[in-house]
């Protein structure tokens, strides 16, 4: 008489892999506060623009 061996199948459930959400966002919220009481000195602004343009022209002339 031949005995039959009973074998149990092992059933393993694969747990779904947890995916981490990767974000490259900075920690700050990006809120910028603007002071509306800012006074603009037009004379100083014009003087700074002229100085900037003069510097740009002199660098352009020296590179040629």
DACOR-V140830 format. One record per helix or strand. SS is the DSSP state (@ for helix, = for strand). FROM is the first residue (numbers start at 1). TO is the last residue. If there is no record, write none. Layout:
ss: {SS | SS}
from: {FROM | FROM}
to: {TO | TO}
This chain:
ss: {@}
from: {42}
to: {63}
